[in-house]
Amino acid sequence: MANKVVVSPVDMEARAKLDLRAGDTVRVSQKIEEAKGKFRIQLFEGLVLARKHGREAGGTFTVRRVASGVGVEKIFPLYSPMIDKIEVVKRARVRRAKLYYIREKVAREARRQLRRTRMMDGTTEVEAVPADFAKETEAQKEEIVAEMTAPTSGK
């Protein structure tokens, strides 16, 4: 009977077989120490932006999610004993190994949203955007935005 030497409390074979790739949406269950010896599980679900150092002992993956309108990124070690479970929720086919451009893309979308917002008596009011807004050409989009933000004459 062969004795099995346990080096880590993590099932390293299962984590190595877990095929995490950029573009996957994952749910990471992380153990967080509350008080002495007391742990709770915190879920962090988001998009995998990058996977670094492959399947070796120091391998990491970066997960990004938007929480309360703010982008939050966490870098998790693949074989950390503080990670209880990693679930792949959804797979997306991407053509890049690192998805760092997502950060700028989200910022661009936020700026577009701010352009569609206008101040009314100290409160913000979001203008209604037509359903076929995405189908319009760039010039037509600018005209629509200009019309929406133009002051109206009230009688």
Buried (B, 14 or more C-beta within 10 A) or exposed (E): EEEEEEEEEBEBEEBBEBEBBBBBBBBBBBBEEEEEEEEEEEEBEBBBBBBBEEBEEEBBBBBBBEEEEEBEBEEBBBBBEEBBEBEBEEEEEBEEEEBEEBEEEEEEEEEEEEEBEBEEEEEEEEEEBEEEEEEEEEEEBEEBBEEBEEEEEEE
